[in-house]
Structures are given as structure tokens and as C-alpha cells.
Amino acid sequence: MTRLAVLGSPIAHSLSPALHAAAYRELRLDWRYEAIDVPEGALGAFLNTLDDDWRGLSLTMPLKREVLPMLTERSALVELVGAANTVLLGDGVRGSNTDVDGIVDALADHGIVRAGRVHILGMGATAASTLVAAERLGAPEVVVTGRRAADDELQRIADALQLPLRFRAVGDPAPEGVDLLVNTVPGDLIDVIEVDDAGAFLEVHYADGPSPRTLRWTADGRPVVSGLEMLLHQAVRQVRIFATGDDGAALPDEPRVLTAMRAAVGL
């Protein structure tokens, strides 16, 4: 049987198995997709245990950057973002990034296809993907709030994109004129609560249900995009990679597959 898995730690909360299982049922592929806890520092050893039954892997925290030196091939987007969330196995170890398109597609579902100033909370691998997504949405500037004064990796990406980037320390005055706020870190950051005046909100994390910020924005009738929607859209592109080798190649009857994946996670 062809095997696939999502790896990370913690991973028990992941809904990726439900999404992928629904897709492979619709595609009539007898493939097994599971969640496996692989902590930081253990990815190389895990890869060494895999046999020819394995087709691919989805990667989440904290493995998206750890995998880079293990790849025999990487997409241009992986090179830019410095993170891979998808690994195709077989003839080598091929890394891809579907997070950027997952963000763009999830926002598009809510009619958000252009953005002004974007404010990102967090400095990890998902923040890096969000930075690239912001450039694709035409953002004239991105502000990043984190617990460090700056981040060299995010600055590298911004420089490559020629995208103005400003770092904001927790507790500094909130940026004005924010069109889109994206939270890439778990929990509701009470120390940056003053940024609630942004035009739209993408809450990347979904494990513990809607965050207090999400509930506030929903009650106010403001646009809120859930991390589950991002997960759905990046998963569709992962299925494309695993089934066809190309995230740009649409699946057979993809609208039907997407409907089944939505239903599997209650979207």
C-alpha cells in the first residue's frame, strides 16, 4: 500500500489525515495517510526508516526548515521562503511549499485578492510564507511583530522581493492603516491586542478552536479567515503533488475532490 504522513510535534490535533483521506477516496487511490509525531532533530532518522511504499510527507512545526539540507531537489518557492511543507519521495527527496498558495487561495475565498499594509504576528516558517503571499497580494509594506528586534531570514525574503519590511517589537505603538492582520503563532497574543483595527484577519492556527480574537472579529462582522481554510487549500496542492508530481496540475474533477475535503473537516 502507498503510504503518506504528516509529520510534526505536536501532531495529534492535525486534520490533515481527514483532508487527505477524503481526497484519495474521491480519486479512488488506495493510499494510507497518517499523522506521526516527529520532534525537532529527529527528521533525518525518520527519513532513513522509510521504504519504497512511501510516496510523500507533509511537514509542520518544527520541521519545515529542518528538512532543507535533506532535500535532493527543491522548488524555487522553497528556495525563496526557506521552508518546505511538502516532500515527494521516490527518485530523491523533492521539497515543495504549498503554504504560500494556501494563504492566497484561502483569502481569495473571502474576496481578498489585493491587500494594503499587512501585519504579521510571528517570525517562523509560516510567517515567511505569509510574507511572500503579501507580496503576491500587492502589499506596499509588511510589518512583523515578534519577540525579537528583527529576523535575518524574513529580511532576506523581503529584500529578494523588493518588499518594504518593518519590524515591530511587542509593546511598540501599533501600526496604522493595516489592511490584513495575520497571526502565525499559537494563542491570542494579548500583548498585541491593540492591532484589532485591521481590515481583515487570518488566524493560521486552528487546534484549540476559534481564538478570542477570532470570536471578537466574527461578532463585529469583520472578515475572518480561519487557519482551517488555509490548511484545506495547501492540502489540495499537496494532493496534486502526491498524485501528479506537480502542484500546478489540477486533479481529475478537482471541484468534487475539494467539496469532499471541505466536508471532511466541517467547512
Buried (B, 14 or more C-beta within 10 A) or exposed (E): EBBBBBBBBEBEEBBBBBBBBBBBBBBEBEBBBBBEEBBEEBBEEBBEEBEEEBBBBBBBBBBBBBBBEBBEEBBEBBEBBBBBBBBBBEEEBBBBBBBBBBBBBBBEEEEBEEBBBBBBBBBBBBBBBBBBBBBBBEBEBBBBBBEEEEBEBBBEBBEEBEBEBBBBEEEEEBBEEBBBBBBBBEEBBEEBEEBBEBBBBBBBBBEEEBBEBBEBBBEEEBBBBBBBBBBBBBBBBBBBBBBEBEBEEEBEEBEEBBBBBBEBBEB
